[in-house]
Amino acid sequence: MTNTQSLGGKPTAQPTKELETFENPNPNRDFHIHMEIPEFTCLCPKTGQPDFAVLYLDYIPDQLCVELKSLKLYTWSFRDEGCFHEAVTNRILDDLVAATSPKFMRLTAKFYVRGGVFTNVIAEHRKAGWTPQPRVDLTQFAPNSNIRG
C-alpha cells in the first residue's frame, strides 16, 4: 500500500513556524474567536524534560484570521525547543499578532505541574486606537467546552 494514512504509514505534515491566514468574513463586526489547544508541548530549557500546557487563544480579528491547520503545525514546532514558559507564551502571541494584526488578542498558557508548581502566563495585545464594545454579560465558554463527555 502506498497510502500514507494506512496502518504504519508516516504522516506527511511537518511542524512549521509559518502561520497562514484568511480574510475576515465580517471585518465590520467585532466578534470573539476562542480556541483551546490542549496538547502544547515544549522542553524545559534547564533539564530538557517535556513541559505540557493548554493554550487558550482569544481574539477579535481585524482583516485577517489565523488558519487552524497552520496554527496546529505552528504550535507543534515547539515540541523539541527549550523554552521558558514566559518566553514561549509571549513569542507565540507576537507571532500571531504579526501574522493577523488583530484588534485584540489574548493568549493564556496553563502549564501542568512541574516540581509542585503550576504556571499560568497571560499575554495580551490591543491594536492602537481600538476600543472594545461595552461588555454584554453572556455565558462564557467553559473549559473543555468542545469535548464530549
Phi, psi and omega in degrees: 000137179256357180292122181289348179269357179290164180306125180087355178289148180270131179297149181267342180292142180232148177297149181207154176268002181275124177257128178262155181227168171218161183294137175300124181290345179211073185291349180275355181239136170281115174229152188263125174253128181238128178230145175238128182241092190277000186237034180286135176222146171212184181247144173294126182290345180270318187250341185081000178284153181288142172247138182242142180212159166254127177259134175244117180250123177234128178207159173245109185288158171257266182263340185230150174241153178277137180278133190295317181296319179294326177295319178298313180293327177295310181295327177297331184294348179271355187306322183251020180253137173281121186215132168289145183305315182295320182290316183291324178297313180292324178295316180298315178300314180301318180293319178294319178295317179298324182283325190245341184047058184287164173290320179210144175210136175230131174243122176248124178246118179250102182275141179290166186300139176217117180063030179083010183234128170268142177238128172240129179235130179237125178233141184229156174225137172232129178294137179303131178087350180275133173237136182290153173293156176302140184289135172251120186282102176239167177300132179272166175294128176281148176305140180060031184294340182263008181257131179286150173133000000 
